Every structure is written in structure tokens, then in C-alpha cells.
């Protein structure tokens, strides 16, 4: 028996143009899903979608700003025109922010809240009614290990990811009788393009040193690869996870449990 098959399933992955979102789109499509890749950056979104098609997968790029409710509505309407169902939603799109309470501006807080919290809410608001009509579905929200531990200078970001994790739980509670399963994933540090850009911007000339330092905050001794997060998203999107809902999965190389 082949495990984790998603043949004939339709999935939406937000923020699929790079990092964890890109890996989720690639992994889900490799298992047979038709992935609708919602991404604000048209060039990266089109590139990922084309790469997936070139390797035999099904992927449709849809330009979408998850922080804009009308943009989200139009993106899901675009999905409706090409597919009669929605089986999987991976809420991945998000922005980061560095700062503590005192140096987080109202503008920065609003931006983080708009994308990370409202963006997830807008996509859930479109996905859940569609899933109800067709007999159920799977929701995977990408939260963060910041939900569970205090991370210095991540005030707004940690707040937003805690909200995402709680939305996963409350959706699971409210729609369990509609055969909708909702879970979240809380990654530790993952080596994405964002990390490389962050190091280049804040530690020019010290990138390798700082990368090693950040890697060692995980007891396992390295950062995760985006694929490792995507494989967990695949499991939570598949029939093999049929007895799981309302859970948050920490995947952090032992950062939380082994450092306490």
C-alpha cells in the first residue's frame, strides 16, 4: 500500500513562492495533489508552479495578498473556476518582525497582524465553507515554536503565531462534526532564504559565524530544512492522520524540550 497519497485532492498553499511554503507545494504535488499556489510575488510564484509542472506535478499559480480580504476572495474564486472541491489548506504565508514591546511600532504591529493573523483568518473563512459543502477537509496552519517559549525581540511575531495556533484549535473544535480536521505545526529555526537575508542584512561579514550560532540553539545541532516541515504537513494532509485534530506539532530539533 502506498502511503500519504493525495491523488485527486485539491490543496491551497499560501506563501508558496519560497521557504516552507514552496516545499509544502512541492511535496503535496509530488503525492498527487493539484496545488493552487497562492503567492504575492508573481515571479517566484510562477517559477515554483512551473517547476512543479515540469517535474510532472499539478500546480496553478494564483497571485494573492493574504492580508487583503478581497484578494483572498478572488483567489478562491479563481480556484472555483478550475476545481469543484477544496480538500487541503496549508496556511503558511507570513511575515516576521524583530523587536521587543518598547521598540515595536503600531505600524509594525499592524503589518504583522494583518498578514499573519488576518491572512490566516481570511483563508480559513473561504476554505471552511467549501470543505463543509464537499464533506470535509484538512487544515494545516504554520505557527512557530515562539508560541511555546519566550524568544527575545519577537514580540509581535510571537503574538501572531500564538493566534494562528489557537485558530487551529478553535476551528478543530467548531467543525469536528463536519469532518474538518485542523492542526498546526510549530517549527523551530528553519533554513530558508529569509534566514540568509536576515544574516546578510544584520551581520555583514559574519554570516557563517552567526548561522552556526543560530543552528546550535537547537540541541540536534542544525536548523531544519523546509522539506522536513513539509513532510509533516503532508502527513497531516493525508488519510494516515485521520485520528488527529486540534493538535499543535512542535518540530524544533529538541529546542524546547531538551533545553528545559
DOKEFI-690513 format. One record per residue (C-alpha): residue number from 0; residue in three letters; x, y, z. Coordinates in Angstrom, 2 decimals. Layout:
N
- i, aa, east, north, up
- NUM, ALA, X, Y, Z
...
end
This chain:
260
- i, aa, east, north, up
- 0, UNK, 0.00, 0.00, 0.00
- 1, UNK, 1.32, 3.43, -0.95
- 2, UNK, 1.28, 5.82, 1.98
- 3, UNK, 0.37, 9.50, 2.02
- 4, UNK, -1.25, 9.52, -1.39
- 5, UNK, -3.13, 12.68, -2.33
- 6, UNK, -4.37, 11.64, -5.75
- 7, UNK, -7.39, 13.68, -6.88
- 8, UNK, -7.02, 16.03, -3.89
- 9, UNK, -7.02, 19.79, -4.29
- 10, UNK, -4.77, 21.83, -2.00
- 11, UNK, -4.19, 25.52, -1.40
- 12, UNK, -0.75, 26.52, -0.12
- 13, UNK, -0.32, 30.17, 0.81
- 14, UNK, 3.06, 31.83, 0.60
- 15, UNK, 4.24, 29.09, -1.69
- 16, UNK, 6.88, 31.07, -3.52
- 17, UNK, 9.75, 30.25, -1.19
- 18, UNK, 10.84, 28.53, 2.00
- 19, UNK, 8.42, 26.27, 3.85
- 20, UNK, 5.53, 27.16, 1.54
- 21, UNK, 7.49, 26.20, -1.55
- 22, UNK, 8.45, 22.86, -0.02
- 23, UNK, 4.85, 22.20, 1.02
- 24, UNK, 3.66, 22.87, -2.53
- 25, UNK, 6.32, 20.60, -4.00
- 26, UNK, 5.77, 17.75, -1.54
- 27, UNK, 1.96, 17.79, -1.75
- 28, UNK, 2.06, 17.86, -5.55
- 29, UNK, 4.60, 15.01, -5.60
- 30, UNK, 2.00, 12.89, -3.81
- 31, UNK, -0.67, 13.60, -6.41
- 32, UNK, -2.42, 16.75, -5.19
- 33, UNK, -3.32, 19.58, -7.52
- 34, UNK, -1.77, 22.51, -5.66
- 35, UNK, -3.11, 26.03, -6.00
- 36, UNK, -0.16, 28.16, -5.02
- 37, UNK, -1.29, 31.48, -3.50
- 38, UNK, 1.64, 33.90, -3.57
- 39, UNK, 2.00, 37.68, -3.63
- 40, UNK, 5.29, 37.69, -5.54
- 41, UNK, 4.30, 36.81, -9.10
- 42, UNK, 7.79, 35.96, -10.36
- 43, UNK, 8.60, 33.48, -7.59
- 44, UNK, 5.08, 32.03, -7.61
- 45, UNK, 5.15, 31.41, -11.35
- 46, UNK, 8.62, 29.91, -11.14
- 47, UNK, 7.64, 27.41, -8.43
- 48, UNK, 4.43, 26.46, -10.22
- 49, UNK, 6.30, 25.90, -13.50
- 50, UNK, 8.99, 23.81, -11.78
- 51, UNK, 6.30, 21.61, -10.27
- 52, UNK, 4.63, 21.13, -13.64
- 53, UNK, 7.98, 20.43, -15.29
- 54, UNK, 8.54, 17.56, -12.86
- 55, UNK, 5.12, 16.03, -13.56
- 56, UNK, 3.04, 17.65, -10.83
- 57, UNK, -0.11, 19.74, -11.00
- 58, UNK, 0.21, 23.32, -9.82
- 59, UNK, -1.69, 26.51, -10.55
- 60, UNK, -0.26, 29.86, -9.52
- 61, UNK, -2.72, 32.44, -8.20
- 62, UNK, -1.44, 35.86, -7.21
- 63, UNK, -2.82, 36.69, -3.79
- 64, UNK, -2.17, 39.10, -0.96
- 65, UNK, -3.42, 37.17, 2.07
- 66, UNK, -3.57, 40.38, 4.09
- 67, UNK, -6.25, 41.74, 1.75
- 68, UNK, -9.64, 40.08, 2.17
- 69, UNK, -10.83, 40.89, -1.33
- 70, UNK, -7.64, 39.48, -2.82
- 71, UNK, -8.24, 36.26, -0.89
- 72, UNK, -11.85, 36.09, -2.08
- 73, UNK, -10.81, 36.49, -5.69
- 74, UNK, -8.09, 33.86, -5.30
- 75, UNK, -10.60, 31.30, -4.04
- 76, UNK, -13.00, 32.23, -6.83
- 77, UNK, -10.17, 31.51, -9.26
- 78, UNK, -9.82, 28.10, -7.64
- 79, UNK, -13.57, 27.50, -8.02
- 80, UNK, -13.36, 28.07, -11.76
- 81, UNK, -10.78, 25.31, -12.16
- 82, UNK, -11.82, 22.87, -9.44
- 83, UNK, -15.08, 21.86, -7.83
- 84, UNK, -13.53, 20.97, -4.49
- 85, UNK, -11.04, 22.01, -1.86
- 86, UNK, -9.56, 19.25, 0.28
- 87, UNK, -6.49, 20.79, 1.91
- 88, UNK, -5.48, 24.24, 3.12
- 89, UNK, -1.92, 24.95, 4.23
- 90, UNK, -1.88, 28.41, 5.81
- 91, UNK, 1.79, 29.27, 5.54
- 92, UNK, 2.09, 32.88, 4.34
- 93, UNK, 3.50, 35.20, 6.94
- 94, UNK, 5.96, 37.94, 7.79
- 95, UNK, 8.48, 38.21, 10.58
- 96, UNK, 9.38, 41.14, 12.79
- 97, UNK, 12.29, 41.82, 15.11
- 98, UNK, 11.63, 43.93, 18.17
- 99, UNK, 10.52, 43.91, 21.80
- 100, UNK, 7.49, 45.66, 23.29
- 101, UNK, 9.13, 49.07, 23.53
- 102, UNK, 10.53, 49.26, 20.02
- 103, UNK, 7.60, 47.67, 18.17
- 104, UNK, 5.72, 50.45, 16.44
- 105, UNK, 2.00, 50.48, 15.82
- 106, UNK, 2.71, 50.30, 12.09
- 107, UNK, 4.84, 47.18, 12.54
- 108, UNK, 2.28, 45.55, 14.80
- 109, UNK, -0.48, 46.26, 12.27
- 110, UNK, 1.56, 44.75, 9.42
- 111, UNK, 2.31, 41.54, 11.32
- 112, UNK, -1.29, 41.21, 12.48
- 113, UNK, -2.66, 41.92, 9.01
- 114, UNK, -0.63, 39.22, 7.27
- 115, UNK, -0.12, 36.54, 9.91
- 116, UNK, -3.42, 36.68, 11.79
- 117, UNK, -5.95, 38.23, 9.43
- 118, UNK, -4.37, 36.44, 6.48
- 119, UNK, -4.94, 33.07, 8.13
- 120, UNK, -8.45, 34.14, 9.14
- 121, UNK, -9.36, 35.25, 5.61
- 122, UNK, -8.18, 31.96, 4.11
- 123, UNK, -9.95, 29.89, 6.76
- 124, UNK, -13.14, 31.89, 6.16
- 125, UNK, -13.06, 30.94, 2.49
- 126, UNK, -11.85, 27.36, 2.90
- 127, UNK, -14.12, 26.06, 5.67
- 128, UNK, -17.46, 26.67, 3.89
- 129, UNK, -16.12, 24.97, 0.76
- 130, UNK, -14.93, 21.99, 2.77
- 131, UNK, -18.30, 21.73, 4.54
- 132, UNK, -20.10, 21.55, 1.20
- 133, UNK, -17.96, 18.68, -0.06
- 134, UNK, -17.81, 16.56, 3.07
- 135, UNK, -14.73, 17.73, 4.92
- 136, UNK, -11.07, 18.58, 4.58
- 137, UNK, -7.70, 19.08, 6.23
- 138, UNK, -6.27, 22.35, 7.52
- 139, UNK, -2.62, 22.81, 8.41
- 140, UNK, -1.60, 26.16, 9.87
- 141, UNK, 2.08, 27.03, 10.18
- 142, UNK, 2.67, 28.51, 13.63
- 143, UNK, 6.06, 28.66, 15.39
- 144, UNK, 7.98, 27.39, 18.39
- 145, UNK, 7.67, 31.01, 19.54
- 146, UNK, 4.16, 30.02, 20.62
- 147, UNK, 5.67, 27.89, 23.37
- 148, UNK, 8.80, 29.70, 24.50
- 149, UNK, 9.89, 33.27, 25.01
- 150, UNK, 12.10, 34.36, 22.12
- 151, UNK, 13.90, 37.66, 22.58
- 152, UNK, 12.91, 40.52, 20.28
- 153, UNK, 9.99, 38.69, 18.67
- 154, UNK, 7.09, 40.41, 20.46
- 155, UNK, 4.72, 40.98, 17.54
- 156, UNK, 5.69, 37.81, 15.69
- 157, UNK, 5.20, 35.58, 18.73
- 158, UNK, 1.79, 37.14, 19.38
- 159, UNK, 0.71, 36.49, 15.82
- 160, UNK, 1.80, 32.85, 15.78
- 161, UNK, 0.08, 32.17, 19.10
- 162, UNK, -3.10, 33.44, 17.46
- 163, UNK, -2.57, 31.12, 14.49
- 164, UNK, -2.14, 28.10, 16.79
- 165, UNK, -5.30, 28.97, 18.69
- 166, UNK, -7.28, 29.43, 15.47
- 167, UNK, -6.27, 25.89, 14.54
- 168, UNK, -7.63, 24.61, 17.84
- 169, UNK, -10.92, 26.50, 17.76
- 170, UNK, -11.62, 25.58, 14.13
- 171, UNK, -10.98, 21.95, 15.04
- 172, UNK, -13.46, 22.23, 17.90
- 173, UNK, -16.15, 24.03, 15.92
- 174, UNK, -16.05, 21.85, 12.80
- 175, UNK, -15.20, 18.37, 14.04
- 176, UNK, -18.71, 17.21, 13.12
- 177, UNK, -18.19, 18.50, 9.57
- 178, UNK, -15.24, 16.14, 9.06
- 179, UNK, -12.82, 19.04, 9.01
- 180, UNK, -9.55, 18.34, 10.77
- 181, UNK, -7.44, 21.31, 11.79
- 182, UNK, -3.91, 21.17, 13.17
- 183, UNK, -0.88, 23.40, 13.37
- 184, UNK, 2.87, 22.97, 13.07
- 185, UNK, 5.30, 24.93, 15.24
- 186, UNK, 8.76, 24.86, 13.65
- 187, UNK, 11.95, 25.95, 15.32
- 188, UNK, 14.59, 27.60, 13.18
- 189, UNK, 14.36, 26.54, 9.54
- 190, UNK, 17.00, 27.34, 6.93
- 191, UNK, 15.02, 29.38, 4.44
- 192, UNK, 16.02, 32.31, 2.19
- 193, UNK, 14.70, 34.60, 4.94
- 194, UNK, 17.46, 33.41, 7.30
- 195, UNK, 20.19, 34.12, 4.74
- 196, UNK, 18.73, 37.56, 4.01
- 197, UNK, 18.46, 38.33, 7.72
- 198, UNK, 22.09, 37.42, 8.38
- 199, UNK, 23.35, 39.36, 5.38
- 200, UNK, 21.41, 42.45, 6.48
- 201, UNK, 22.22, 42.40, 10.19
- 202, UNK, 25.61, 40.64, 10.32
- 203, UNK, 27.53, 41.50, 7.14
- 204, UNK, 30.82, 39.63, 7.07
- 205, UNK, 29.76, 37.41, 9.96
- 206, UNK, 27.11, 35.36, 8.19
- 207, UNK, 28.79, 31.97, 8.62
- 208, UNK, 29.58, 32.56, 12.28
- 209, UNK, 26.06, 33.70, 13.12
- 210, UNK, 24.50, 30.91, 11.10
- 211, UNK, 26.43, 28.36, 13.16
- 212, UNK, 25.43, 30.10, 16.39
- 213, UNK, 21.74, 30.06, 15.49
- 214, UNK, 21.97, 26.46, 14.33
- 215, UNK, 23.36, 25.37, 17.68
- 216, UNK, 20.37, 26.75, 19.58
- 217, UNK, 18.71, 23.50, 18.51
- 218, UNK, 20.18, 20.61, 20.55
- 219, UNK, 20.18, 18.48, 17.39
- 220, UNK, 22.86, 20.88, 16.14
- 221, UNK, 21.36, 22.33, 12.99
- 222, UNK, 18.36, 24.12, 11.52
- 223, UNK, 15.56, 22.19, 9.89
- 224, UNK, 15.26, 22.04, 6.13
- 225, UNK, 11.96, 23.30, 4.67
- 226, UNK, 11.27, 19.80, 3.37
- 227, UNK, 11.26, 18.42, 6.91
- 228, UNK, 8.41, 20.75, 7.80
- 229, UNK, 6.64, 19.93, 4.55
- 230, UNK, 6.73, 16.19, 5.25
- 231, UNK, 4.86, 16.78, 8.50
- 232, UNK, 2.35, 18.94, 6.61
- 233, UNK, 1.94, 16.06, 4.16
- 234, UNK, 1.17, 13.64, 6.97
- 235, UNK, -1.43, 16.00, 8.47
- 236, UNK, -2.97, 16.42, 4.99
- 237, UNK, -3.24, 12.70, 4.32
- 238, UNK, -5.65, 9.94, 5.29
- 239, UNK, -2.97, 8.44, 7.53
- 240, UNK, -3.59, 11.25, 10.06
- 241, UNK, -7.31, 10.57, 10.19
- 242, UNK, -7.47, 10.40, 14.01
- 243, UNK, -5.74, 13.75, 14.61
- 244, UNK, -7.33, 17.15, 15.06
- 245, UNK, -6.85, 20.15, 17.32
- 246, UNK, -3.14, 19.44, 17.84
- 247, UNK, -0.01, 21.53, 17.50
- 248, UNK, 3.14, 19.73, 16.40
- 249, UNK, 6.46, 21.10, 17.62
- 250, UNK, 9.30, 20.35, 15.22
- 251, UNK, 12.33, 22.14, 16.60
- 252, UNK, 15.27, 19.76, 16.93
- 253, UNK, 14.70, 19.49, 20.69
- 254, UNK, 14.97, 23.25, 21.32
- 255, UNK, 12.04, 23.35, 23.73
- 256, UNK, 12.06, 20.01, 25.46
- 257, UNK, 15.82, 19.42, 25.68
- 258, UNK, 16.73, 22.94, 26.76
- 259, UNK, 14.41, 22.97, 29.77
end
